[in-house]
Amino acid sequence: MGTRALAWSSRILGIIVATIATSSWAADVHVSLRSSSNTVKPGSEFKVTLRCTEAGEPFNGYDATITWDPAALTFIPTSPSSLQEGNYMKNACGATFHWFQQNADNVRIGHSLWCQGVLLPGPGQLYVLRFQATGQAQTTQVALVAHEFYAAGYPVRSILESNATVTIDGTTGVASSTWSFVKSLYGE
């Protein structure tokens, strides 16, 4: 191969590599935590979903750590824990690796597809967690504190768009307070 041909092929290869690198950094994986309800009553249950929010860099696995305030929320595990897997992952190929660890104030998740060549570009539901609100009126968060996405074992950059903010509404309803007033009138 002549010097000119080698220089030309090197330029083309450089353009291809630069294009691939630029597109992978531009696309990213966009993730968020979303609550099924932004305002909940004390004692009520609600779900928080880990979602890939828009089309972006394709991936086939991720690791995530999700935290909450145990004084405000109680995590309710689903049994078996594989029922917490989101539809986007489960419906992609039917064979997933799923690792789940629960701690006092966080869960750690490892989740990947076992089907060769299957990559997910988003958007879709990745994981579902259930919580119960305590009796204290407050605003709290379920937060994604660590997340890593992979495509065939190689890291893919991910961006956290939002955590789930939940307001626990501790106010009593009109019927309840009226009933308390009526009972006080009759000495009950």
C-alpha positions as CSV (number, residue, x, y, z in Angstrom):
1,M,0.0,0.0,0.0
2,G,1.4,3.4,-1.0
3,T,1.9,6.3,1.4
4,R,-1.0,8.2,-0.1
5,A,-3.4,5.3,0.2
6,L,-2.2,4.7,3.8
7,A,-2.7,8.3,4.7
8,W,-6.2,8.3,3.1
9,S,-7.3,5.1,4.9
10,S,-5.9,6.6,8.2
11,R,-8.0,9.7,7.8
12,I,-11.1,7.7,7.0
13,L,-10.5,5.5,10.1
14,G,-10.0,8.6,12.2
15,I,-13.3,10.1,11.0
16,I,-15.1,6.9,11.7
17,V,-13.7,6.6,15.3
18,A,-14.4,10.3,15.9
19,T,-18.0,9.8,14.7
20,I,-18.5,6.8,16.9
21,A,-17.0,8.4,19.9
22,T,-19.0,11.6,19.4
23,S,-22.3,9.9,18.9
24,S,-21.8,7.6,22.0
25,W,-21.1,10.6,24.2
26,A,-23.9,12.6,22.7
27,A,-26.6,9.9,23.1
28,D,-26.1,8.7,26.7
29,V,-28.6,6.7,28.7
30,H,-31.1,9.0,30.5
31,V,-32.6,7.6,33.7
32,S,-35.0,8.7,36.4
33,L,-36.9,7.5,39.4
34,R,-40.6,8.2,39.2
35,S,-43.3,7.7,41.9
36,S,-46.7,6.4,41.1
37,S,-48.1,9.2,43.3
38,N,-46.4,12.5,44.3
39,T,-48.6,12.9,47.4
40,V,-49.5,9.9,49.6
41,K,-51.4,9.4,52.9
42,P,-49.6,7.9,55.9
43,G,-49.8,4.2,55.8
44,S,-50.5,4.0,52.0
45,E,-48.4,2.1,49.6
46,F,-47.0,3.4,46.3
47,K,-44.5,2.3,43.6
48,V,-41.3,3.9,42.4
49,T,-40.0,2.9,39.0
50,L,-36.5,3.2,37.6
51,R,-36.9,4.2,34.0
52,C,-34.9,4.9,30.9
53,T,-36.7,8.1,29.9
54,E,-35.8,8.5,26.2
55,A,-34.1,6.9,23.3
56,G,-30.3,7.1,23.6
57,E,-27.2,4.9,23.7
58,P,-28.1,1.2,23.6
59,F,-27.4,-0.9,26.6
60,N,-28.0,-4.5,27.8
61,G,-27.2,-4.2,31.5
62,Y,-27.0,-1.9,34.5
63,D,-26.1,-1.7,38.2
64,A,-28.0,0.7,40.5
65,T,-28.1,1.7,44.1
66,I,-31.4,3.3,45.3
67,T,-31.7,4.9,48.8
68,W,-34.5,6.3,50.9
69,D,-35.1,7.7,54.5
70,P,-36.3,4.7,56.6
71,A,-37.9,7.1,59.1
72,A,-40.2,8.3,56.2
73,L,-40.6,5.2,54.1
74,T,-40.7,1.4,54.5
75,F,-39.5,-0.7,51.6
76,I,-41.9,-3.6,50.8
77,P,-40.0,-6.4,49.0
78,T,-41.8,-8.4,46.3
79,S,-41.4,-12.1,46.5
80,P,-39.7,-13.5,44.4
81,S,-37.6,-10.4,43.8
82,S,-37.6,-11.1,40.1
83,L,-41.2,-9.7,40.1
84,Q,-39.5,-6.3,40.6
85,E,-37.9,-6.5,37.2
86,G,-39.3,-3.9,34.8
87,N,-41.1,-5.0,31.6
88,Y,-38.5,-3.3,29.3
89,M,-35.8,-5.8,30.5
90,K,-38.0,-8.9,30.9
91,N,-39.7,-8.5,27.5
92,A,-36.5,-7.8,25.6
93,C,-35.4,-11.4,25.3
94,G,-36.8,-13.5,28.2
95,A,-33.4,-14.4,29.7
96,T,-32.1,-11.9,32.3
97,F,-29.5,-12.0,35.0
98,H,-31.0,-10.4,38.1
99,W,-29.2,-9.7,41.4
100,F,-30.9,-7.9,44.2
101,Q,-29.7,-6.9,47.7
102,Q,-31.8,-5.1,50.3
103,N,-30.3,-3.1,53.2
104,A,-31.9,-0.9,55.9
105,D,-32.0,2.2,53.7
106,N,-31.1,1.1,50.2
107,V,-31.3,-1.6,47.6
108,R,-28.6,-2.6,45.1
109,I,-29.6,-4.0,41.8
110,G,-27.6,-5.8,39.1
111,H,-29.6,-6.5,35.9
112,S,-28.6,-7.6,32.5
113,L,-29.9,-9.4,29.4
114,W,-28.4,-12.8,28.5
115,C,-29.5,-12.8,24.9
116,Q,-26.6,-12.2,22.6
117,G,-26.8,-9.1,20.4
118,V,-29.8,-7.7,22.2
119,L,-29.4,-4.0,23.1
120,L,-32.0,-1.6,24.4
121,P,-32.0,2.0,23.2
122,G,-34.9,3.2,25.6
123,P,-37.3,4.4,26.7
124,G,-38.7,1.8,29.1
125,Q,-39.4,0.6,32.6
126,L,-36.3,-1.0,34.1
127,Y,-37.3,-1.8,37.7
128,V,-40.2,-1.4,40.1
129,L,-40.0,-0.9,43.9
130,R,-42.9,-0.7,46.4
131,F,-42.9,1.5,49.5
132,Q,-45.2,2.4,52.4
133,A,-45.4,5.9,53.8
134,T,-45.0,6.4,57.6
135,G,-47.5,8.5,59.7
136,Q,-45.3,11.6,59.7
137,A,-46.2,14.5,57.4
138,Q,-43.1,15.4,55.3
139,T,-41.5,15.5,51.9
140,T,-38.9,12.9,51.2
141,Q,-37.0,11.4,48.3
142,V,-36.2,8.0,46.8
143,A,-32.8,8.6,45.2
144,L,-30.7,6.9,42.6
145,V,-27.3,7.4,44.2
146,A,-25.2,5.2,41.9
147,H,-25.9,3.9,38.4
148,E,-23.7,2.3,35.7
149,F,-24.9,1.1,32.3
150,Y,-23.2,-1.4,30.0
151,A,-23.3,-2.5,26.4
152,A,-21.8,-6.0,26.0
153,G,-19.7,-5.4,29.1
154,Y,-18.4,-1.9,28.1
155,P,-19.5,1.1,30.1
156,V,-22.1,3.5,28.6
157,R,-22.4,7.0,30.0
158,S,-25.7,7.6,31.9
159,I,-27.3,10.8,33.1
160,L,-29.7,11.0,36.1
161,E,-32.6,13.2,35.1
162,S,-34.6,13.1,38.4
163,N,-35.2,11.3,41.7
164,A,-38.7,10.6,43.0
165,T,-40.0,13.2,45.5
166,V,-42.9,12.1,47.6
167,T,-45.0,14.2,50.0
168,I,-46.6,12.4,52.9
169,D,-49.8,14.3,53.6
170,G,-50.5,13.9,57.3
171,T,-53.7,16.1,57.3
172,T,-56.9,14.5,58.4
173,G,-59.9,14.6,56.2
174,V,-63.0,16.7,56.9
175,A,-65.1,13.7,57.7
176,S,-62.6,12.4,60.3
177,S,-62.3,15.8,62.1
178,T,-66.1,16.3,62.0
179,W,-66.6,12.9,63.5
180,S,-64.1,13.7,66.3
181,F,-66.0,16.9,67.0
182,V,-69.4,15.1,67.2
183,K,-67.9,12.4,69.5
184,S,-66.6,15.1,71.8
185,L,-70.0,16.7,72.1
186,Y,-71.5,13.4,73.3
187,G,-68.6,12.6,75.6
188,E,-67.4,9.6,73.7
